[in-house]
């Protein structure tokens, strides 16, 4: 969680760390597709330019163009996901 995400969505780092990202921040109708992207990254497959719908703390919807990349340790094992996003809400 970074400063821009906190600013845009209204959640502090403390409110997000350790929480289920899909269940907490993704609209119900998009949870399966977002979970699939994250699962692919956790299995070692990168996803580029995925349109990620987000819901702010105050109910505002955003769209972020996401690149999800597996994070690996020195042995090459996947240890997490690195997500880089760009707010494209105004383009929709």
Secondary structure, DSSP 8 states (H G I E B T S, - for coil): --HHHHHHH---HHHHTTS-HHHHHS-GGGHHHHHHHHHHHHTT--EEEEEEEEE-TTS-EEEEEEEEEEEE-TTS-EEEEEEEEEE-GGG-
